[in-house]
Amino acid sequence: MGVGAAAIWGLVQFSRSERWVEHTYEVLAQIERVEAEVRRAESEARAYRLTSDPAHYAQYLAAAPLVRQRADALVALVADNPAQTSRAHDIGTRARLRLRELESLIQLQRTHGAEAAIAATRSGEGARLMQALIEAESAMRDAESELLRERKQASDARARWVIGIVVVGTLLPIALLGLLMAGLSRENRRVRELEREAREAMIELERIAVRRDRLSEQRRILGTYTGLLQSCQNLGEAMALTGRVVDELLPDAGGRCYVMRASQNLVESAGTFGSPATPSEDLMPPEHCWALRRGQVHRTDTGHTGLRCAHVGPTAHSDEWTLCVPLAAHGTTLGLLHVSGRASTGSDEAQADAVESIGEQLSQTMANLQLRESLRVQSLRDPLTQLYNRRYLEENLFRELQRCERRGLPLTVMMLDVDHFKRFNDENGHAAGDALLARVGEVLVDLTRGEDIACRYGGEEFTIILPEANLEVATRRAEEIRAAIGSLSVIHMRRVLGPVTVSIGVACFPEHGGSPERLLAAADSALYRAKGHGRNRVVISAA
Ligand SMILES: Nc1nc2c(ncn2[C@@H]2O[C@H](COP(=O)(O)OP(=O)(O)OP(=O)(O)O)[C@@H](O)[C@H]2O)c(=O)[nH]1
């Protein structure tokens, strides 16, 4: 706005200066016109003097008033400048003087002839008057030229000022516009940055919400798992449940649950689940797994530099990860939980943590189940021979008998007693007697089938139930047992003990009895008879 006003003011001033310059030129032109008219009148007067042609006289008469007019116009033109007005008056006066001298010459010619007029010119008066006029004109012209110079300078200065104003007026808005644009661009960038940060914050929030939902879902699954785990009756159930839960938590991964054998020298797969990214051995020594060696969780993937376990197959995918969680409780290694998957399927640290929690829960459960199992075994087995005890025998004989009866199958009971065991004890010591009984127990396990039930009935007396075995088969088996025990050589305290013999009584369902009591009594009676007939023999019930 200010720049515009200054520019307009500058233009007005410039135009005013220019008008003054034009005015100066006008003044100079007017001086020339005055002189030109004077010279025209002078020329016509001279021509008339020389030719006496009235046409020239008429021309002179026409030129003379113009001289006065031009001189008056010159005075009017410089009316604003007193010095120049005075000079203009001087020019007018001298021009009129020159005209008057010409007129006097013309009158002289008209009255005395051309010769007289020509003679009059020789006085030089005309040349002096003309010279005076030229000098007056020159003085005025010089003064006007000085004015012209000053006015041109003023005009140029104003022109420069206007140009300056215009340039400033043009560049300033451009500069301001540039600054404004830079500010806007900065603001725009800031807004975009804020938008980006807001977007990232939203994405992070969503991620956190998804993670929170996933974690609460994991907690729910783990809570249910822990509850169900406590109700598992055996290791098989616990392993199957664990497989299902790991599958639920890591649907794109898979693996195996392993159980440590009682010998502690092999870890055996007890169940598989999901789709593992890489296979893992069924049966392996514990040394094949870094987690079992070190007793701590072992991971391999791009973020973990852990060594690959020997039980895991070769890498099939670049984004593959493996996780081995040792299952241990009370300082005893119970097994291993092994999972493998691929990072691209979205499994994360939280899921790995969940698998570790599963490992901890499972370890506790395995320890409890093993404890329960050992208590159960203890309550059912004889600790010296590891054979079933009498309580177990009585419970199962009834059940097996019913099963065989329902299916129309035979069942045989053998009663076995070590001959002269008292003497053996007396000669070799009670500990040697124990060693012998334990060895006899092993023979009985070796020579019976899985479904047969070998028990220590009490003392040096054993009972074997052979479901589905008839008298003939059972007698053959009894002979084999008798022969095997007869050829035993037991080494105790670096001494070879024995040999010993056994007597066996055999009773068969349905021939010798239909109830557990009757069968046991029949077998015992047969054993008694075997003893009576000299021992080291098999006697079939006579009932
Ligand atoms: N070392 C040991 N001895 C036992 C155990 N249970 C019972 N005995 C002994 O076994 C012996 C059984 O002796 P007896 O019943 O007289 O029978 P036996 O000497 O084998 O004679 P026969 O049966 O007639 O051939 C007793 O001396 C018991 O002390 C045991 O767990 N360990």
The ligand as an ORCA input file, in Angstrom:
! r2SCAN-3c Opt
* xyz 0 1
  N      16.228   -113.268     53.031
  C      14.925   -113.313     53.180
  N      14.398   -114.330     53.815
  C      13.055   -114.393     53.923
  C      12.231   -113.390     53.434
  N      10.948   -113.741     53.706
  C      10.980   -114.940     54.343
  N      12.262   -115.336     54.508
  C      12.758   -116.501     55.109
  O      12.412   -117.638     54.359
  C      12.409   -118.765     55.205
  C      11.283   -119.677     54.914
  O      11.520   -120.847     55.543
  P      10.521   -121.969     55.584
  O       9.113   -121.453     55.582
  O      10.878   -122.816     56.676
  O      10.675   -122.798     54.301
  P      11.956   -123.346     53.614
  O      13.136   -123.255     54.403
  O      12.079   -122.707     52.230
  O      11.624   -124.819     53.397
  P      10.678   -125.371     52.337
  O       9.730   -124.332     51.837
  O       9.958   -126.475     52.997
  O      11.527   -125.890     51.232
  C      12.382   -118.200     56.617
  O      13.634   -118.459     57.210
  C      12.153   -116.736     56.458
  O      12.839   -116.018     57.443
  C      12.821   -112.274     52.805
  O      12.191   -111.363     52.376
  N      14.166   -112.320     52.716
*
